């Protein structure tokens, strides 16, 4: 209907809570909308790091996060400069210094931003070469497949994979990266290290609970309407966000009282959304 919603979410104990939302209409500047969301998030929570999709990995936005002395980890699209950097990457995870550039505009020169580019092997691609699809005959390789003696310590398998067969997922960050770390598929105890490639990639992966938030707001907490009026539809959307936030906050409190921690393997919340909405509907507000 002619506008786009941009949302800032916080991941708290594995749950996504909506902090701010902007409805961007044609003609609005994306950077100004993002700046508002970032500033509002900093007013509400103690930010550890900003995570965002590749759409927002721009020179201007990254420079602003640097300017306010915060950290960022953004997905990075695989354009030619990134693909060129991949040629020097080895193993399943690697990193390098990288300079982001904007294309010159009429009357304006190009701008640059120095950052760190890192990449990890795309999940689900182990044992599958480029151009192939995984089928029932493909499975994740283990130590037995390599006919190796049992190792005394952790392995990264960097030397066991042909670089040309690896499909990478790229990121940019202003965090300090000191090593590639250990592949989380090996289930090490310290793979979430603050300064490793694998550690940052795993932290970014937790961002995907935000996608679940959007689905829940849209299909579970938002009333349906056929109106094309921006004000009406935005009202329904914001009410849906308020209902979702109430439900998410209640579950965070229940988990804290019950001394439970949200786990990816235990996706069912303590209080289901349907029960929450039924209790709200049956509550006597008179």
C-alpha positions as a Python dict, from the first residue, in 0.01 Angstrom:
ca = {
    (1, 'X'): (0, 0, 0),
    (2, 'X'): (288, 238, -67),
    (3, 'X'): (493, 232, 254),
    (4, 'X'): (745, 16, 434),
    (5, 'X'): (771, -55, 807),
    (6, 'X'): (1118, -51, 964),
    (7, 'X'): (1147, -194, 1315),
    (8, 'X'): (1413, -203, 1585),
    (9, 'X'): (1392, -513, 1803),
    (10, 'X'): (1586, -621, 2109),
    (11, 'X'): (1679, -985, 2168),
    (12, 'X'): (1643, -1044, 2541),
    (13, 'X'): (1703, -1395, 2678),
    (14, 'X'): (1632, -1535, 2333),
    (15, 'X'): (1306, -1344, 2285),
    (16, 'X'): (1246, -1056, 2049),
    (17, 'X'): (1077, -741, 2183),
    (18, 'X'): (982, -450, 1957),
    (19, 'X'): (1146, -123, 2066),
    (20, 'X'): (1044, 116, 1790),
    (21, 'X'): (875, 122, 1450),
    (22, 'X'): (876, 367, 1159),
    (23, 'X'): (644, 365, 860),
    (24, 'X'): (857, 486, 569),
    (25, 'X'): (664, 629, 275),
    (26, 'X'): (806, 710, -70),
    (27, 'X'): (1029, 1015, -45),
    (28, 'X'): (1143, 948, 312),
    (29, 'X'): (1517, 903, 360),
    (30, 'X'): (1606, 556, 481),
    (31, 'X'): (1903, 681, 684),
    (32, 'X'): (1687, 923, 885),
    (33, 'X'): (1446, 640, 968),
    (34, 'X'): (1733, 412, 1073),
    (35, 'X'): (1890, 689, 1280),
    (36, 'X'): (1563, 735, 1469),
    (37, 'X'): (1536, 361, 1537),
    (38, 'X'): (1896, 341, 1661),
    (39, 'X'): (1862, 647, 1885),
    (40, 'X'): (1533, 520, 2026),
    (41, 'X'): (1682, 177, 2097),
    (42, 'X'): (1971, 337, 2286),
    (43, 'X'): (1721, 534, 2496),
    (44, 'X'): (1538, 217, 2598),
    (45, 'X'): (1803, -55, 2641),
    (46, 'X'): (2173, -106, 2697),
    (47, 'X'): (2279, -204, 2345),
    (48, 'X'): (2544, -474, 2312),
    (49, 'X'): (2557, -467, 1931),
    (50, 'X'): (2339, -371, 1635),
    (51, 'X'): (2255, -648, 1388),
    (52, 'X'): (2086, -593, 1052),
    (53, 'X'): (2032, -748, 711),
    (54, 'X'): (2242, -663, 405),
    (55, 'X'): (1992, -399, 295),
    (56, 'X'): (2119, -173, 574),
    (57, 'X'): (2493, -234, 534),
    (58, 'X'): (2562, 109, 384),
    (59, 'X'): (2856, 342, 428),
    (60, 'X'): (2641, 612, 587),
    (61, 'X'): (2473, 382, 838),
    (62, 'X'): (2793, 201, 938),
    (63, 'X'): (2970, 534, 983),
    (64, 'X'): (2691, 654, 1210),
    (65, 'X'): (2715, 346, 1434),
    (66, 'X'): (3088, 409, 1458),
    (67, 'X'): (3025, 776, 1537),
    (68, 'X'): (2804, 697, 1838),
    (69, 'X'): (3063, 443, 1964),
    (70, 'X'): (2846, 136, 1922),
    (71, 'X'): (2916, -199, 1753),
    (72, 'X'): (2751, -343, 1444),
    (73, 'X'): (2740, -676, 1262),
    (74, 'X'): (2557, -652, 930),
    (75, 'X'): (2505, -905, 652),
    (76, 'X'): (2686, -806, 335),
    (77, 'X'): (2568, -867, -19),
    (78, 'X'): (2796, -1067, -250),
    (79, 'X'): (2880, -798, -504),
    (80, 'X'): (3201, -797, -704),
    (81, 'X'): (3430, -641, -435),
    (82, 'X'): (3314, -901, -183),
    (83, 'X'): (3357, -1186, -429),
    (84, 'X'): (3708, -1057, -502),
    (85, 'X'): (3790, -1066, -130),
    (86, 'X'): (3662, -1425, -110),
    (87, 'X'): (3943, -1534, -345),
    (88, 'X'): (4192, -1493, -59),
    (89, 'X'): (3971, -1664, 201),
    (90, 'X'): (4067, -2010, 323),
    (91, 'X'): (3876, -2271, 520),
    (92, 'X'): (3520, -2244, 645),
    (93, 'X'): (3568, -1908, 816),
    (94, 'X'): (3797, -1615, 742),
    (95, 'X'): (3820, -1237, 767),
    (96, 'X'): (4002, -939, 620),
    (97, 'X'): (4021, -559, 632),
    (98, 'X'): (3770, -412, 390),
    (99, 'X'): (3674, -69, 258),
    (100, 'X'): (3309, -5, 177),
    (101, 'X'): (3243, 253, -95),
    (102, 'X'): (2941, 444, -218),
    (103, 'X'): (2892, 520, -585),
    (104, 'X'): (2941, 887, -671),
    (105, 'X'): (2622, 1087, -717),
    (106, 'X'): (2555, 1399, -918),
    (107, 'X'): (2752, 1679, -758),
    (108, 'X'): (2882, 1455, -480),
    (109, 'X'): (3194, 1247, -448),
    (110, 'X'): (3204, 886, -336),
    (111, 'X'): (3238, 806, 35),
    (112, 'X'): (3431, 528, 203),
    (113, 'X'): (3420, 341, 531),
    (114, 'X'): (3690, 108, 667),
    (115, 'X'): (3550, -204, 830),
    (116, 'X'): (3614, -578, 870),
    (117, 'X'): (3468, -827, 624),
    (118, 'X'): (3424, -1181, 752),
    (119, 'X'): (3249, -1486, 617),
    (120, 'X'): (3152, -1836, 727),
    (121, 'X'): (3043, -2140, 533),
    (122, 'X'): (2674, -2132, 447),
    (123, 'X'): (2485, -2381, 662),
    (124, 'X'): (2342, -2686, 489),
    (125, 'X'): (2613, -2687, 223),
    (126, 'X'): (2858, -2931, 381),
    (127, 'X'): (2916, -3215, 137),
    (128, 'X'): (2734, -3031, -141),
    (129, 'X'): (2937, -2863, -415),
    (130, 'X'): (2833, -2549, -598),
    (131, 'X'): (2557, -2611, -849),
    (132, 'X'): (2432, -2920, -666),
    (133, 'X'): (2140, -2969, -433),
    (134, 'X'): (2140, -3173, -117),
    (135, 'X'): (1963, -3507, -150),
    (136, 'X'): (1918, -3811, 69),
    (137, 'X'): (2265, -3940, -20),
    (138, 'X'): (2428, -3626, 120),
    (139, 'X'): (2492, -3605, 489),
    (140, 'X'): (2719, -3409, 717),
    (141, 'X'): (3066, -3558, 737),
    (142, 'X'): (3210, -3669, 1070),
    (143, 'X'): (3547, -3779, 1198),
    (144, 'X'): (3485, -4138, 1085),
    (145, 'X'): (3454, -4020, 724),
    (146, 'X'): (3806, -3884, 733),
    (147, 'X'): (3954, -4203, 885),
    (148, 'X'): (4148, -4005, 1141),
    (149, 'X'): (4267, -4097, 1484),
    (150, 'X'): (4072, -3937, 1764),
    (151, 'X'): (4211, -3584, 1813),
    (152, 'X'): (4337, -3467, 2148),
    (153, 'X'): (4188, -3118, 2107),
    (154, 'X'): (3937, -2920, 1905),
    (155, 'X'): (3968, -2919, 1524),
    (156, 'X'): (3855, -2654, 1280),
    (157, 'X'): (3877, -2876, 966),
    (158, 'X'): (4010, -2574, 774),
    (159, 'X'): (4263, -2796, 598),
    (160, 'X'): (4008, -3062, 510),
    (161, 'X'): (3784, -2854, 285),
    (162, 'X'): (3858, -2742, -69),
    (163, 'X'): (3819, -2364, -73),
    (164, 'X'): (3657, -2364, -417),
    (165, 'X'): (3372, -2581, -289),
    (166, 'X'): (3278, -2349, -2),
    (167, 'X'): (2980, -2118, -35),
    (168, 'X'): (3025, -1827, 204),
    (169, 'X'): (2787, -1595, 389),
    (170, 'X'): (2944, -1250, 430),
    (171, 'X'): (2923, -992, 710),
    (172, 'X'): (3080, -658, 796),
    (173, 'X'): (3161, -545, 1150),
    (174, 'X'): (3353, -283, 1345),
    (175, 'X'): (3428, -538, 1615),
    (176, 'X'): (3783, -660, 1652),
    (177, 'X'): (3832, -1005, 1496),
    (178, 'X'): (4142, -1193, 1609),
    (179, 'X'): (4084, -1550, 1488),
    (180, 'X'): (3843, -1767, 1291),
    (181, 'X'): (3743, -1961, 1603),
    (182, 'X'): (3594, -2311, 1606),
    (183, 'X'): (3314, -2439, 1386),
    (184, 'X'): (3002, -2464, 1608),
    (185, 'X'): (2913, -2789, 1427),
    (186, 'X'): (3187, -2946, 1640),
    (187, 'X'): (2997, -2837, 1952),
    (188, 'X'): (3291, -2672, 2128),
    (189, 'X'): (3246, -2499, 2461),
    (190, 'X'): (3397, -2165, 2358),
    (191, 'X'): (3288, -2105, 1999),
    (192, 'X'): (3090, -1793, 2097),
    (193, 'X'): (3408, -1597, 2163),
    (194, 'X'): (3367, -1220, 2129),
    (195, 'X'): (3656, -1181, 1886),
    (196, 'X'): (3621, -1480, 1653),
    (197, 'X'): (3455, -1513, 1314),
    (198, 'X'): (3243, -1811, 1418),
    (199, 'X'): (3149, -1639, 1743),
    (200, 'X'): (3011, -1331, 1569),
    (201, 'X'): (2833, -1537, 1305),
    (202, 'X'): (2659, -1738, 1578),
    (203, 'X'): (2554, -1420, 1757),
    (204, 'X'): (2406, -1286, 1434),
    (205, 'X'): (2215, -1610, 1387),
    (206, 'X'): (2015, -1535, 1703),
    (207, 'X'): (1872, -1233, 1521),
    (208, 'X'): (1639, -1464, 1326),
    (209, 'X'): (1395, -1475, 1616),
    (210, 'X'): (1295, -1129, 1489),
    (211, 'X'): (1151, -1289, 1175),
    (212, 'X'): (927, -1498, 1400),
    (213, 'X'): (813, -1177, 1567),
    (214, 'X'): (687, -1031, 1239),
    (215, 'X'): (493, -1347, 1158),
    (216, 'X'): (336, -1357, 1503),
    (217, 'X'): (233, -991, 1495),
    (218, 'X'): (86, -1026, 1147),
    (219, 'X'): (-97, -1357, 1183),
    (220, 'X'): (-169, -1388, 1555),
    (221, 'X'): (-192, -1043, 1717),
    (222, 'X'): (-305, -805, 1441),
    (223, 'X'): (-671, -758, 1358),
    (224, 'X'): (-755, -793, 989),
    (225, 'X'): (-872, -501, 778),
    (226, 'X'): (-927, -430, 408),
    (227, 'X'): (-874, -58, 446),
    (228, 'X'): (-609, 102, 222),
    (229, 'X'): (-579, 405, 447),
    (230, 'X'): (-227, 437, 589),
    (231, 'X'): (-349, 569, 924),
    (232, 'X'): (-598, 285, 971),
    (233, 'X'): (-355, 11, 875),
    (234, 'X'): (-77, 161, 1086),
    (235, 'X'): (-316, 174, 1384),
    (236, 'X'): (-390, -199, 1346),
    (237, 'X'): (-19, -273, 1309),
    (238, 'X'): (78, -76, 1621),
    (239, 'X'): (-198, -240, 1828),
    (240, 'X'): (-64, -577, 1710),
    (241, 'X'): (288, -478, 1822),
    (242, 'X'): (156, -368, 2164),
    (243, 'X'): (-26, -699, 2210),
    (244, 'X'): (283, -893, 2103),
    (245, 'X'): (511, -694, 2335),
    (246, 'X'): (278, -759, 2627),
    (247, 'X'): (284, -1131, 2551),
    (248, 'X'): (664, -1142, 2503),
    (249, 'X'): (727, -944, 2823),
    (250, 'X'): (494, -1168, 3021),
    (251, 'X'): (681, -1476, 2899),
    (252, 'X'): (1016, -1321, 2992),
    (253, 'X'): (885, -1262, 3344),
    (254, 'X'): (741, -1613, 3370),
    (255, 'X'): (1071, -1761, 3256),
    (256, 'X'): (1259, -1553, 3512),
    (257, 'X'): (1025, -1654, 3793),
    (258, 'X'): (1054, -2018, 3689),
    (259, 'X'): (1432, -1988, 3650),
    (260, 'X'): (1404, -2099, 3287),
    (261, 'X'): (1611, -1984, 2993),
    (262, 'X'): (1465, -1974, 2643),
    (263, 'X'): (1634, -2240, 2433),
    (264, 'X'): (1629, -2295, 2057),
    (265, 'X'): (1534, -2658, 2127),
    (266, 'X'): (1241, -2552, 2346),
    (267, 'X'): (1057, -2309, 2120),
    (268, 'X'): (718, -2328, 2295),
    (269, 'X'): (675, -2028, 2530),
    (270, 'X'): (548, -2081, 2886),
    (271, 'X'): (225, -1892, 2799),
    (272, 'X'): (90, -1945, 2448),
    (273, 'X'): (-37, -1652, 2246),
    (274, 'X'): (-385, -1797, 2215),
    (275, 'X'): (-419, -1829, 2593),
    (276, 'X'): (-288, -1475, 2639),
    (277, 'X'): (-544, -1329, 2395),
    (278, 'X'): (-830, -1531, 2546),
    (279, 'X'): (-746, -1402, 2895),
    (280, 'X'): (-739, -1044, 2766),
    (281, 'X'): (-1076, -1091, 2596),
    (282, 'X'): (-1235, -1243, 2907),
    (283, 'X'): (-1094, -987, 3152),
    (284, 'X'): (-1356, -762, 3313),
    (285, 'X'): (-1226, -406, 3273),
    (286, 'X'): (-1542, -251, 3424),
}
